Amino acid sequence: MIDTTYLVGIMSGTSMDGVDTAMIAFSNQHSAGRLVECRFDAYPNALRQDLRALLSEGSNELHRAAQLSITLAEQYAASVRQLVADCGIQPSAIACHGQTVRHRPDNGYSVQLLNPATLAELTGTVVICDFRSRDIAAGGQGAPLVPAFHAKAFRHPQKNRVIVNIGGIANLTWLPASGTIEGFDCGPGNLLLDHWCQQHTGHAFDRDGAWGAQGSVLPKLLARLLAHPYFYQSPPKSAGYEQFNPSWLTQQLQGNEQAQDVQATLVALTAHGITNAILQRYPTAHEVYLCGGGAHNHALSRLIAQQLPQQTVDDTGRLGISPDWLEAHAFAWLGWQTLQGQPGNQPEVTGARHTCVLGAIYPA
């Protein structure tokens, strides 16, 4: 007899485009979880703007953050209710990462906006949240957290694999056939690409990378961008808006660049951040699998493949998990680990002193 438990994973990343919700089934046959149903709900423009305003210091931050935490809980609850209606399954728990607005592990904290009590109240379901704090308390970066799930779902006994998640920030996981798992944020993913596209086209992102593909890489600008000290730091390390933001980009520009050329250069920046890390640290990789929204940027994925001629480059759909839902799936798994009293962090990745059971539980 198969005993199945259903959890909903919720992920809203640094791109701040909206919320991914995924219903995941866990059983003794599917210890990494099986995707049952999923959906994406875009943030209203006003919510997106208010969230982005909190990325920088401003007035009345505590009140604004508290109000946005409630608004996000309401948004998440609406997404969960629709997901439940779509599949007809009531989950045992909701694992929600919240919306990151500050990530400062160097100062001992990382802030994900969410009012979990409101989410539990509105859904009548146990909520698991605050996944980063315990790892940070144990001396870690609190990120990236998904490598532990990557190891559970994708490790191969004969092949060395790299899993690359291209969200607002790009991160990678090294899954050797044997040996120590590693992982770290390797630089900007879609964060700057989306910002530049929005600013110059009015579109939230560059669909398929088509707009940027019409431009040409500016070598001098690329060199200035790649000179950012973050690229030369050794892992464990994690990045966010604090390192890579529109103000930093503006400082690197001379002001006479063509918009599409800058976009093409930002594509190259993301690609180089990923491939340089792989070539320098994991040259024995056999396979590289992409996930996250950036996996759909054809110009970016082509450039990554060109720069890794010795590796097979594909997306995680080839391994059985869609690149669009992998992070929501991963947080459902992290919630499952919490409920089982099992560790969810990977100290070799985050730099924590020991493994930790992650997350705080809010009863229904």
VOGU-3710 file (C-alpha; in Angstrom, 3 decimals, decimal comma):
1> midttylvgi> 0,000/0,000/0,000  1,323/3,444/-0,989  0,848/6,169/1,607  0,872/9,535/-0,206  1,209/12,989/1,352  0,550/16,134/-0,680  2,362/19,410/-0,142  2,110/22,673/-2,045  5,408/24,406/-2,811  5,314/28,167/-3,386
11> msgtsmdgvd> 8,166/30,105/-4,929  8,405/33,758/-5,897  11,939/34,626/-6,872  14,123/37,681/-7,237  12,644/38,410/-10,661  9,461/39,396/-8,786  7,293/38,479/-11,761  4,773/36,403/-9,830  4,197/33,227/-7,878  4,728/29,579/-8,849
21> tamiafsnqh> 2,595/27,050/-6,979  3,034/23,299/-7,359  1,132/20,377/-5,818  3,691/17,668/-5,054  2,951/14,077/-3,993  5,408/12,369/-1,628  5,464/8,640/-0,980  7,891/5,782/-0,453  8,012/5,460/-4,246  8,538/9,196/-4,800
31> sagrlvecrf> 10,742/10,431/-1,963  11,807/13,426/-4,086  8,165/14,109/-4,858  6,012/13,887/-7,982  4,450/16,908/-9,653  0,655/16,646/-9,719  -0,520/20,146/-10,681  1,042/23,568/-11,085  0,189/27,148/-11,960  1,742/30,579/-12,318
41> daypnalrqd> 0,023/33,783/-11,225  1,574/37,091/-12,164  1,917/39,798/-9,562  -0,261/42,859/-10,171  1,887/45,751/-11,407  1,273/47,779/-8,250  2,451/44,913/-6,029  5,539/44,371/-8,167  6,433/48,064/-7,966  5,917/48,177/-4,199
51> lrallsegsn> 8,112/45,107/-3,729  10,888/46,511/-5,888  10,750/49,781/-3,970  11,639/47,834/-0,811  14,840/46,553/-2,396  16,394/49,927/-1,598  16,364/51,858/1,644  13,395/54,181/2,040  10,992/55,767/4,465  8,542/53,868/6,659
61> elhraaqlsi> 10,041/50,515/5,681  8,684/48,524/8,622  5,077/49,496/7,907  5,413/48,967/4,162  7,034/45,554/4,672  4,332/44,455/7,120  1,556/45,520/4,758  3,200/43,826/1,780  3,650/40,630/3,816  -0,121/40,495/4,314
71> tlaeqyaasv> -0,779/41,290/0,648  1,577/38,508/-0,412  -0,106/36,034/1,933  -3,432/36,924/0,324  -1,927/36,511/-3,147  -0,423/33,143/-2,223  -3,675/31,971/-0,634  -5,615/32,809/-3,800  -3,100/30,839/-5,876  -3,319/27,847/-3,526
81> rqlvadcgiq> -7,125/27,858/-3,582  -7,118/27,855/-7,373  -4,487/25,096/-7,482  -6,607/22,968/-5,134  -9,657/23,600/-7,324  -7,675/22,612/-10,418  -6,609/19,207/-9,080  -9,189/18,456/-6,393  -6,566/17,657/-3,762  -6,285/19,290/-0,350
91> psaiachgqt> -2,620/19,442/0,722  -1,368/18,539/4,183  0,887/21,589/4,251  2,092/24,581/2,267  5,832/25,241/2,000  6,344/28,891/1,110  9,656/30,673/0,606  8,156/34,181/0,669  9,516/37,098/-1,311  13,158/37,992/-0,733
101> vrhrpdngys> 13,764/41,732/-0,387  17,061/41,748/1,529  19,737/39,074/1,694  22,543/39,950/4,099  24,025/36,770/5,542  27,171/38,811/6,218  25,081/40,639/8,817  23,298/37,498/9,992  19,924/37,854/8,290  17,869/37,359/5,145
111> vqllnpatla> 14,396/38,857/4,763  11,589/37,035/2,939  8,280/38,890/3,111  5,347/36,738/4,179  2,689/36,746/6,865  2,473/32,982/7,444  -0,276/33,276/10,046  -2,483/34,974/7,461  -1,656/32,322/4,867  -2,545/29,548/7,348
121> eltgtvvicd> -5,754/31,329/8,307  -6,889/31,919/4,727  -6,142/28,378/3,532  -6,872/26,378/6,690  -3,583/24,578/6,064  -0,295/24,140/7,912  2,308/26,600/6,602  6,063/25,991/6,614  8,241/29,042/5,939  11,435/30,895/6,910
131> frsrdiaagg> 13,777/28,326/5,397  16,961/30,404/5,453  17,234/31,622/9,047  18,409/28,412/10,713  21,197/27,859/8,210  22,360/31,457/8,692  22,228/30,995/12,473  24,551/28,013/11,998  27,057/30,209/10,167  25,808/29,569/6,629
141> qgaplvpafh> 24,731/31,794/3,771  21,152/30,561/3,926  21,392/30,075/0,177  21,299/28,468/-2,207  18,969/25,914/-0,651  17,924/23,926/-3,708  21,189/21,918/-4,141  20,037/19,438/-1,469  16,933/18,787/-3,558  18,968/18,624/-6,771
151> akafrhpqkn> 21,071/15,901/-5,170  17,966/13,961/-4,168  16,323/14,240/-7,584  19,162/14,320/-10,125  22,360/12,701/-8,878  23,655/9,971/-11,207  25,991/7,113/-10,177  28,158/7,350/-13,308  27,834/10,901/-14,641  29,059/14,202/-13,239
161> rvivniggia> 26,214/16,704/-13,543  25,761/20,426/-13,039  22,273/21,820/-12,448  21,976/25,530/-13,266  18,992/27,493/-12,032  18,602/30,794/-13,891  16,164/32,903/-11,909  16,773/36,525/-10,984  20,144/35,277/-9,730  21,842/32,267/-11,309
171> nltwlpasgt> 23,035/29,428/-9,103  24,571/26,076/-9,843  24,836/22,700/-8,159  27,736/20,309/-8,699  26,561/16,689/-8,546  29,592/14,436/-9,010  29,060/10,724/-9,506  30,991/10,373/-6,260  32,368/12,907/-3,864  31,150/16,128/-2,304
181> iegfdcgpgn> 28,157/18,054/-3,594  28,787/21,764/-4,039  26,754/24,768/-5,082  26,702/28,562/-5,060  25,220/31,636/-6,689  27,358/32,347/-9,747  26,095/35,829/-10,667  23,094/37,600/-12,184  20,507/35,544/-14,010  17,433/37,372/-15,311
191> llldhwcqqh> 17,441/40,266/-12,844  19,315/42,778/-15,003  17,973/41,343/-18,265  14,375/41,845/-17,149  15,072/45,325/-15,818  16,703/46,490/-19,043  14,000/44,934/-21,216  11,231/46,515/-19,132  12,909/49,906/-19,251  13,397/49,942/-23,029
201> tghafdrdga> 10,504/47,884/-24,419  7,808/48,029/-21,758  7,720/44,217/-21,647  8,368/42,397/-18,386  10,982/40,144/-19,993  12,634/39,425/-23,321  10,562/36,505/-24,628  12,846/33,747/-25,919  15,714/36,279/-25,831  14,592/37,531/-29,258
211> wgaqgsvlpk> 15,052/41,259/-28,614  18,545/40,926/-27,180  19,522/38,547/-29,992  19,211/41,478/-32,406  22,031/43,319/-30,612  25,770/42,774/-30,486  27,908/42,136/-27,425  29,959/45,154/-26,336  33,329/43,648/-25,304  34,508/46,593/-23,183
221> llarllahpy> 31,203/46,786/-21,317  31,251/43,023/-20,760  34,774/43,268/-19,338  33,674/45,994/-16,910  30,694/43,936/-15,782  32,773/40,805/-15,315  35,226/42,790/-13,181  32,674/42,761/-10,334  34,473/41,387/-7,254  31,715/38,833/-6,637
231> fyqsppksag> 32,887/36,704/-9,563  36,286/36,301/-7,900  35,025/35,287/-4,469  35,374/31,658/-3,497  32,319/29,642/-2,408  30,385/29,382/-0,226  28,740/32,544/-1,504  25,296/33,858/-2,340  24,184/36,953/-4,201  21,162/39,135/-4,715
241> yeqfnpswlt> 20,004/42,633/-5,525  22,654/43,911/-3,127  25,420/42,956/-5,584  23,711/43,162/-8,977  21,196/45,963/-9,396  20,194/48,639/-11,935  22,298/51,321/-10,228  25,413/49,163/-10,543  24,619/48,544/-14,215  24,156/52,265/-14,886
251> qqlqgneqaq> 27,574/52,968/-13,370  29,176/50,671/-15,959  27,525/52,369/-18,941  28,970/55,272/-20,902  25,514/56,426/-21,979  25,822/56,123/-25,753  25,191/52,372/-26,032  22,346/50,981/-28,140  19,722/49,348/-25,910  19,775/46,000/-27,740
261> dvqatlvalt> 23,570/45,884/-27,569  23,389/46,294/-23,793  20,809/43,497/-23,630  23,047/41,222/-25,697  25,937/42,071/-23,360  23,827/41,251/-20,304  23,022/37,870/-21,865  26,756/37,332/-22,256  27,309/38,392/-18,638  24,876/35,781/-17,338
271> ahgitnailq> 26,333/33,114/-19,651  29,925/33,878/-18,662  29,082/33,880/-14,966  27,689/30,371/-15,366  30,202/28,859/-17,779  33,294/30,402/-16,200  32,280/28,874/-12,876  31,762/25,460/-14,473  34,980/25,505/-16,494  37,098/26,728/-13,582
281> ryptahevyl> 35,661/24,541/-10,832  34,003/21,561/-12,550  35,804/20,863/-15,836  35,028/17,142/-15,500  31,269/17,739/-15,781  29,608/15,502/-18,355  26,167/17,104/-18,417  24,720/20,539/-17,664  20,979/20,975/-17,121  19,258/24,361/-17,056
291> cgggahnhal> 16,116/25,344/-15,180  14,298/28,511/-14,176  12,926/31,207/-16,438  16,309/31,780/-18,070  16,184/28,284/-19,569  13,653/29,701/-22,051  15,985/32,469/-23,234  17,190/30,815/-26,430  20,009/33,304/-26,948  21,280/32,585/-23,444
301> srliaqqlpq> 20,995/28,798/-23,642  22,727/28,787/-27,049  25,594/30,857/-25,696  25,985/28,587/-22,676  26,114/25,541/-24,974  28,680/27,245/-27,238  30,905/28,005/-24,282  30,657/24,422/-22,981  31,496/22,364/-26,086  32,661/19,357/-24,064
311> qtvddtgrlg> 29,432/19,084/-22,062  25,913/18,061/-23,007  23,647/21,038/-22,303  19,880/20,560/-21,918  17,116/21,538/-19,502  15,858/19,572/-16,512  12,786/18,443/-18,430  15,119/15,797/-19,831  15,486/14,497/-16,263  11,749/14,446/-15,603
321> ispdwleaha> 11,152/17,796/-13,854  10,073/20,827/-15,863  12,480/23,770/-15,623  9,514/26,026/-14,878  8,425/24,251/-11,696  11,635/22,943/-10,238  12,026/25,584/-7,518  8,424/25,339/-6,318  8,930/21,555/-6,302  12,163/22,015/-4,342
331> fawlgwqtlq> 10,472/24,072/-1,633  7,726/21,498/-1,292  10,509/18,954/-0,721  12,175/21,247/1,822  8,811/21,471/3,619  8,551/17,679/3,526  11,997/17,436/5,103  10,855/19,825/7,845  7,787/17,719/8,619  9,952/14,587/8,739
341> gqpgnqpevt> 12,444/16,259/11,081  15,168/15,821/8,461  17,863/18,338/7,450  17,221/20,515/4,418  20,516/22,352/4,054  23,782/21,232/2,515  26,630/22,609/4,689  29,160/22,075/1,886  27,064/24,505/-0,149  25,975/27,139/2,353
351> garhtcvlga> 28,975/27,051/4,664  26,900/26,196/7,737  28,669/24,440/10,573  26,280/21,485/10,457  23,097/20,197/8,877  19,860/21,749/10,119  16,158/21,075/10,014  14,963/24,185/8,210  11,747/26,143/8,455  9,168/27,348/10,950
361> iypa> 5,762/25,641/11,177  2,491/27,569/11,545  -0,379/25,197/12,429  -3,660/25,407/10,557
//
